[in-house]
């Protein structure tokens, strides 16, 4: 479904009354283009006048990049509201998803028939729905056994990865490309030498329109 700020604000008010007894103050809601999380609670941690830390300046951030169904979107909002409840009441948990969080999550799941979890893993189906056109800097590595792997480089890391990837064990050749194909959206952008194994036929299919890159001194250009 399409995520809107009005929808998130409406759900926040609804769940605040239904689940949290109206004990949460309204907070700014922002939509994000992030592809690495569904939701986040952002805040500042400042020194308290009586010692220790105080949490303030809360923001609820929800990603609009992934096509979440309504149920998952609601669970994501409630997940972040649990964080908000704990931190806005200055409660000290054992970790980010510690004893207090898990107790509240379990209670809400049981009482309201929810399916809130500690962490939501992005499924292949959800990744495939991300069809935004973006530029990808791709290194195709060939291993000694003939298999292939790819690395999607962060823009600021391409020079380092260009140098480091050929040095990884069993890598015999590295070839670089630039592609706008949304297929590559599903892979994380790397700042460290990390290679994802991939089927040769599948890769070649999606590199048809890619542009070969070469490096000349401190310049990387298309071939």
C-alpha positions in Angstrom: 0.0 0.0 0.0 1.0 3.6 -0.4 2.5 5.1 2.7 1.5 8.7 3.5 2.2 10.9 6.5 -1.5 11.4 7.2 -2.0 7.6 7.4 0.9 7.2 9.8 -0.3 10.0 12.0 -3.8 8.5 12.0 -2.5 5.1 13.0 -0.3 6.6 15.7 -3.4 8.3 17.3 -5.4 5.1 17.0 -2.8 2.8 18.6 -2.0 5.4 21.2 -5.5 5.1 22.6 -6.1 1.4 21.9 -2.7 0.0 23.1 -0.8 2.7 25.1 -3.7 4.2 27.0 -3.1 7.6 25.4 0.2 8.0 27.3 2.3 9.0 24.3 2.6 12.6 23.3 2.3 13.5 19.5 5.6 13.5 17.7 6.8 14.5 14.2 6.3 11.9 11.6 8.7 11.7 8.6 8.7 9.5 5.5 12.1 8.2 4.4 13.6 6.9 1.1 15.7 4.4 3.0 15.8 0.9 1.8 17.5 -0.7 4.8 14.8 -0.3 7.4 11.0 -0.2 7.6 10.7 2.2 10.6 12.9 4.0 13.1 12.4 6.1 16.2 15.0 8.9 16.2 15.8 11.0 19.2 18.5 12.9 21.0 20.2 11.7 24.2 21.3 14.5 26.5 22.7 14.7 30.0 20.1 15.0 32.7 20.4 17.7 35.4 20.0 15.0 38.0 22.6 12.8 36.4 22.5 10.1 33.7 20.8 10.6 30.3 17.5 12.0 29.2 15.9 11.2 25.8 14.2 13.9 23.9 13.3 15.3 20.4 11.6 12.2 19.2 10.7 11.6 15.5 8.9 8.6 14.0 10.4 7.7 10.6 8.8 5.3 8.2 10.3 4.1 4.9 8.0 4.6 1.9 10.3 2.7 -0.5 9.0 -0.8 0.2 5.5 -1.8 -0.7 4.3 -3.0 2.8 0.9 -4.4 3.2 -1.3 -2.7 5.8 -0.8 -5.3 8.5 3.0 -5.1 8.3 2.9 -1.3 8.2 0.7 -1.2 11.3 3.1 -3.6 13.1 6.0 -1.4 12.1 4.4 1.7 13.6 3.5 -0.2 16.9 7.1 -1.5 17.1 8.5 2.0 17.0 5.8 3.2 19.4 7.0 0.6 22.0 10.5 2.2 21.7 8.9 5.6 22.1 7.0 4.5 25.2 10.1 3.2 26.8 12.4 6.1 26.0 9.9 8.9 26.5 9.1 7.5 30.0 12.9 7.5 30.6 12.9 3.8 31.3 16.2 1.9 31.2 16.0 -1.3 29.2 18.8 -3.9 29.1 19.4 -3.2 25.4 17.6 -1.7 22.3 15.3 -4.7 22.2 15.8 -5.8 25.8 13.7 -7.2 28.6 11.2 -4.3 28.8 10.7 -4.1 25.0 10.3 -7.9 24.6 7.8 -8.0 27.5 5.7 -5.2 26.0 5.9 -6.7 22.5 4.7 -10.1 23.7 1.9 -8.6 25.7 0.7 -6.5 22.7 0.9 -9.5 20.3 -1.2 -11.7 22.7 -3.8 -9.1 23.6 -4.3 -7.5 20.2 -3.5 -10.4 17.8 -0.5 -8.6 16.4 2.7 -10.1 14.8 5.3 -7.6 16.0 8.9 -8.9 15.9 12.3 -7.7 16.9 13.6 -7.4 13.4 11.8 -7.6 10.0 13.9 -9.2 7.3 13.3 -7.8 3.8 12.0 -10.7 1.7 12.9 -11.3 -2.0 9.4 -10.4 -2.9 9.6 -7.1 -1.2 13.0 -6.3 -2.8 11.7 -7.1 -6.2 9.0 -4.5 -5.8 11.6 -1.7 -5.6 11.6 -0.5 -9.2 13.1 2.9 -8.7 15.8 3.7 -11.3 19.1 4.4 -9.6 22.8 4.3 -10.8 24.6 1.2 -9.7 28.4 0.7 -9.7 28.9 -3.0 -10.1 32.0 -5.2 -9.9 31.6 -8.6 -11.4 34.2 -11.0 -9.8 35.1 -14.3 -11.5 36.4 -17.0 -9.2 38.9 -19.8 -9.9 36.1 -22.3 -10.3 34.4 -20.2 -13.0 31.5 -19.0 -10.8 30.6 -15.3 -10.5 29.8 -12.8 -7.8 28.9 -9.2 -7.7 29.6 -6.2 -5.5 27.5 -3.0 -5.7 29.8 -0.3 -4.6 28.9 2.8 -2.6 29.9 5.8 -4.7 32.5 7.0 -2.2 34.1 3.5 -1.9 34.6 2.6 -5.6 38.4 3.4 -5.6 39.1 1.3 -2.5 37.0 -1.6 -3.8 38.5 -1.4 -7.2 41.8 -2.1 -5.5 40.8 -4.5 -2.8 38.3 -6.9 -4.5 40.9 -8.5 -6.8 42.9 -9.4 -3.7 40.2 -11.6 -2.2 40.8 -15.4 -2.1 40.0 -17.2 -5.3 39.1 -14.1 -7.3 40.9 -14.2 -10.7 39.2 -11.3 -12.5 37.2 -8.2 -11.7 35.2 -6.3 -14.3 33.3 -3.1 -13.5 30.0 -1.8 -14.9 27.5 1.0 -14.5 23.8 0.0 -14.7 20.4 1.7 -14.2 18.6 -1.7 -14.0 16.3 -1.8 -11.0 17.2 -5.5 -10.6 20.3 -4.4 -8.7 18.3 -2.5 -6.1 18.0 -5.7 -4.1 21.7 -5.8 -3.3 23.2 -3.7 -0.5 25.7 -1.1 -1.4 29.1 -2.1 -0.1 31.8 0.0 1.5 33.9 -3.1 2.3 35.1 -5.9 0.0 32.0 -8.2 0.0 30.9 -10.4 -2.9 27.4 -11.9 -3.5 27.4 -15.2 -5.5 25.1 -15.0 -8.4 24.0 -17.3 -11.3 25.9 -16.5 -14.5 22.9 -16.6 -16.8 20.8 -14.4 -14.5 23.6 -11.8 -14.2 24.2 -11.7 -17.9 20.5 -11.1 -18.5 20.5 -8.0 -16.3 23.8 -6.6 -17.6 22.7 -6.4 -21.2 22.2 -2.6 -21.0 25.1 -2.0 -18.6 28.1 0.2 -19.5 31.6 -1.1 -19.0 33.8 1.0 -16.7 37.6 1.3 -16.8 40.1 3.1 -14.5 42.8 5.3 -15.8 44.9 6.7 -13.0 42.5 8.5 -10.7 39.7 8.7 -13.3 37.0 6.1 -13.8 35.1 6.4 -17.1 32.9 4.4 -19.4 34.5 2.3 -22.1 
